[in-house]
Amino acid sequence: MTSLPQQTRGRGARSNVSGRYESQLREAFDDGWTPDEPDPKGFRTELQPEKARVIISHNDSPDVGFSASINPYRGCEHGCIYCYARPAHAYMGLSPGLDFEQKLFFKPEAARLLEAELSKPKYTPETVHIGGNTDPYQPQERVLQVTRSIIEVLARFNHPFSVISKSALVLRDLDLIAPMAARNLARVAISITSLDRRLARSMEPRAATPEKRLDAVRRLTDAGVPVVVMFAPVIPGLNDHEMEAVLERAAEAGAVGAGYVALRLPLEIKDLFREWLETDHPDRAARVMSLVRQMRGSRDYDSQWGSRMTGQGPLADLMSKRFAAAKKRYGLHQRWEPLDLTQFRVPPRPGDQIDLFG
């Protein structure tokens, strides 16, 4: 009988299999001799600066609600087992498993690069989304403050932005976000995947608890910041029954909108997710994967545009109808007002000549 991978305390992935671009495959296994011997290396978080040439990324995907984004970090210490950004770590010669959670890259020059890009004469403003890949408020942000430095630049340029996180650390930057929100220049999205603290800790081991996220929604709302709650991912057979409850609590906390994304399992994520299911939820593992395949054309994942975020088939249709009904029931179905692009201005630099005709 094959033994299941062991959980590493505070980490989501159960293994650290080599990335798909590596010439050699490395995978830990139990040889039966030292079952109780601890990992001699440990799993401390490692940080490395990333030398970026540009800071704003662009995409043309019809499934994504933004075309311009900024990602202060690569890899994420939150360790969410379902994170769709995991496969990108393979491009760095690292594993999408435990490496993704412990070997992090940050962009120390983010603010300087952003200021240079926004100052270009031909720059055309559009709402920038912060955190479209990994969480911009993961634990290391407390010290590194890369995300805060980005928002400081956006504030000086009156540049509209949205940010998504599952961390209460976003409240630290209320002094910047609230004044911008008052001028329709900022919006925040908070991800709430479950109200069950044990399930949340299992899926998202180093993220804020569900109650702290709801408190963040409440405090952001009290400060005048419009908040959207993302129920993502929806995992059939595991957390989908909480959909209505999450939206109800979000509305009570003051959220103005809501969105959802069906579980996505591209590339290495499917195997990492199966390992996690078998160790943490062995009684549901087969059922959950069966339901996932029902939404993905009998496969673990279908990357087809137009359906990759929602799935397809009767189960996906039911999920969509439930979500639409819950949004309407709790007043989260109103259209969001576009953020204001007209206030964008390049601030004068010291020594610049004053424009008499402004």
N, C-alpha and C positions, 0 to 999 in steps of 0.2 A: 504493500500500500504506500503510495507517494505521500510524504508529509507535506503539510501546508506551510507556506512561508510564515515566519514569525513577525509580529508587529514590533516596530521600533517605536519606543515611547515618543509621543509628540509628532509622529510622522504619519502621513496618509498612505503612501505606497508601501507595499509589503516586500518589494524586491528592487533590484538596481540593475536590471538586464541592460546590456550594451545598447547604444543607439543604433538605428538601422543603417547608418553610414560607416560604422566601424568594420574594419577588415577581420577582426576576431570577435567572437561571441564570448562574453564572460558572464557567468551566472553563478551565484552562491547556491550551494546545496548541502544537505545534511548527509555526511558520510557515516553517521551512526556511532562515531567514536567519542565525540565531545558535544553532546546535546545541550549541556548546561553552560558551556563556555561563552562568556560575553564577547561581543565583537570588540577586538582589541583597538580598532581605530576610533570607535565612537562615531557619533553623527553630529558634530558641531557645525553650525552654519559658517560657511566660508563666503567672504565678500571679495569681489574683484571689480575694479573700475572698467567700464566699457568705453572705448574711444569711438564715439559716434560722429559721423560727418554731418548728418541732418537730424533734427529732432521731431519734425512733424512727418508722420507716415500717411499715405493716402491709399484708399482702396475703392474699387468700383463694384463691390458686391451689392446686388439688389436685396440681400437678406439682412444687411447690417444698417442700422439706423443712422449712421454717420459715415462721412467719407474722409475726414481728417482726424487723426488721433495722435496722442503722445503717450509713450510707455516709458516711465522713468526706470523700470526694473525689468530684468529678464530672469525668469525663475520666480518662485513665490514660497515664502516660508509658511504660509497658511496651510499648505499641504493638501488642498482639496483633491480628493481622489479622482473626481470627474473632470478636472480642469482641462479645457480644450487647448490650452497653451503648452501643455507638457511636451508634445512631439517636437516643438521648436527647439528644445534643448539638444536634440540630436544634431542639429546644425553646428553646435558648439563642440561636438565630439564627446558629449556627455549623455547620461541616461535620462530618459523622461521619467524614470522612477524616482528613487531617493535623491539622485543628483539634482533633480529639478527643485527639490525642497531645501537642499542644503548648500548647493553651489550657486550663489546668486551673483548677478551682474547689475551694476548701477551706473547711471550716467552723470558723472560729476559736473560735466560741462553743459548740462541740459539748459539751464537758464541763459547762459551766454549764447548758445546756439539758437535758442528761441528768439532772443532779442535781435540777433543778427538777421534771422529769417523774417521777422515781422517788420523790420526796418527797411527791407528792400523796396525800392520805388514801385516795382510791379506786383508787390504782394497784394492779393485780394482776400479780404477776411471771410472766413466761414467758421461756423461753430466747431471748436476743437473738443474732442472727447478724450479725457484723461483716464487711462486704465482700460482700454479696449482689449488688452492682452492679459497682463497680470495685475494684481491689486496694487494701486499706487499708495495705499496706506497699510502695507504689510508691516510687521513689527520693526524692521530695520529703519523705516522712515522716521521713527522717533528720534533717531540720532542723525541720520544722513540728511533728512529734510530736502530731498530732491524735489518731491512733489510740491512742497511749500514754495520753493524757489521758483518753480514754474508758474504757480498761481500768482506770485508776486509780480512777475513780468506781465502776465495777462492783465492784471489789475492796472498796471501803469499804462498799458496800451488800450484800456477799455475794450478788451477783446473777449467776446462771449465764449463760454466753455461749459461743458458738462463733465461730471466725474462720477465714476461708479466704484463702490467699495462694499466690503462686508465687515469693515472695521469702524469702531467708534472713534478712532483716531482722527477721522475727518472733522470732528468737533473742535479739534485744536486750531483749525484754520478758519473758524467762524468769523474772526476779525477781518478776514479778507473776503470770504465767500458771501457773508450776509450783505455788506454794502453793494457788492456787485449784483446780487439777486434783487436788491431793491431797485436797481436800474435795468432789470430784465437782462442781465448779462451772465447769469449762472443758474445751474440746476444740478441737483444731486440725485443719484440713484443708489439705493441701498439694497443689497441682495439678501433676501431671507429665504432660505431653502427649506427650513423646518422650524416648528415651534418646540419640537422634542429635543431637549438639551442633550440627551445621550446620543441620539442619531446625528445631531449636528456635530458633536464632538468627534464622533466616529468618521463622518464624511469630511469634516473641515477642522482637523485637530488643533490648529493654532489660530483659528479665526475667533472673533467675538461671539459670545453666546447670543442666542436669539433675543433674549430680553434686552441685552445691551444694544443690539441693532434697532429694536423697536424704540428704545429710549433715544437713540441717535435720530430716528425719524421724528420723534416728538420734539426734541430740542432744536433740530434744524427748522422744523415747521414754526416753532415759537419764535425763532429768529427771523422769520420771513422768507426762508429759503424753500422753494418748491421742491418736493421730494417725490420721486417715483420709486416704487418698490418692485424689485424683480424677483419673481418666484422661479428661480433657475438654478439648476435644471429640474425639470419635472421628471421624476423617475417612476415609471409605472410599477405598481406593486410594492413601492417602498415609501415614497412621500407624496404621491399624487392625491391621496385622500385628505391631505392637509391644505389643499389649494384654497378652498373657501375660507378656512379658518385663518390662514395667513393674510388673505386680502381683507378680512374683517378687522383683524388686529391692526393692519397697516392703515386702514381708513380711520380707525379710532385714534391712531397716533397722529393723524393729520396728513397722510400721503394724498397727493393729488392725482396720481396715476399709477398704473401697474402694467407689467409685462411678464412674459414667460418664455422659456426656451426648453424644448424637449431634450432629454439627455442625448448627448452626442458622443460617439465612441470611435473617433478616427484613429487610424494607425496604432501606436502602442497603447493607447488608452484602453482599448477593449480588453487587452490581457491584464493590465493593471487593475481595471475595474472588476474583472472576474475574480482575481486573486483576493481583492478586498471583500467582495461579496461572500466568497467561500470561507474567509476567516471570521468576518464580523456578522454575517447574516446567512449562515449555511442553510437554514430552514427555508429561506426565501430565494436563494441564488438561482435555482433552475427556473422558478416562476418568473422572476424579474427579467432574466435574459430572454425567456419565451415571449414576454410582453413587449420587450424592446424590439425583438425581431418582427413582431406583428406590425410595428409602426415603421419598420425600415425595409419592407419588401423581402422579408425572410432572411435579412442579413443583420449583422451587428450594427452596421452603419451604412447610410446612403448619403453621399456628399452632394447630391443633386441640388442645384440652386432652386429656390422656391419652396423646397420642402425640408431642407436639412435642419432648419431651426424648429420645425413643428412636427415633422414626420408626416406619414400619410396612412390612409386606411381608416376603418371604422373606429379603432381605438383613438387615433389621433384626432379624428373629427369630433368624437365625444369630448376629448380633452379641451379642444378649442371652444366648443359650445359651452362647456362648464365654466371656462375662464371668462368668456364674454358675459355670461349671465351673472357671474359673481362680481365682475367689474361694475355692471349696471346696478346691481343690488346695493353695492356699497359706495356708489357715487364716484367710481374711479374711471369712468368711461368718457369723461369730457376730453375734447381735443386740447393738446398742450399748445400754448402760445409759443410761436417761434422766438428764439432769443434775438435780441436787437443787434444787427450788424452795423447800423449807421453811426454808432458812437465810437467806432474804432479810430484812434489817432496815434500817430507816432510821436511820442513825447520829445520835446526839444532836449538836445544834449548840451552840457555846459560849453559855452563858447559859441553856440549856434546864433546866427543873426536872427533877430525878431522879424517876423513877417508882418509888415505894416498893414497889409490888405487882407490877412487871414481869411 
